[in-house]
């Protein structure tokens, strides 16, 4: 059973990894990397619980979150482009980190709803999702930062392109 939660956690954390890889090219400091990873992990713990306890009926009252996520990622890519020439150009501040954590953990909310309908072990699955998303976010930010050090501006452009790909993935609901 926990193997299912493990693979679900990997699937849920892939968008966190790709976004973290892009944002890592903005050269965040180590404290910001840890803070961002922790907050994303916490959101991946809380969102399935929230979905589980709110239930299936609430699902239809959520506005189209994909368009909001697209707009957020589009704004982040524009901010990355505008700050590409600055030496320490990390765009990760507290509000941005919270919005990122929310946007990459929305799918965990819907998984929580599904788990609630099937009486799954929500606490175990939430812990697994949290740990995996923390690791993936940390790895993505760290790898993106290393790419920035090695490839300078090219890594920022690659980060912007990856961010735009993620943005359009949400817009097109792929």
Buried (B, 14 or more C-beta within 10 A) or exposed (E): EEEEBBEBBBEBBBBBBBBBBBBBBBBBEEEBBBBBBBBBBBBBBBBBBBBBEBEEEEEEEEEEBBEBBBBBBBBBBBBBBEBBEEEEBBBBEEEBBBBBBBBBBBBBBBBBBBBBEEEBEBEEBBBBBBBBBBBBBBBBBBBBBEBBEEEEEEBBBBBBEBBBEBBEBBBEEE
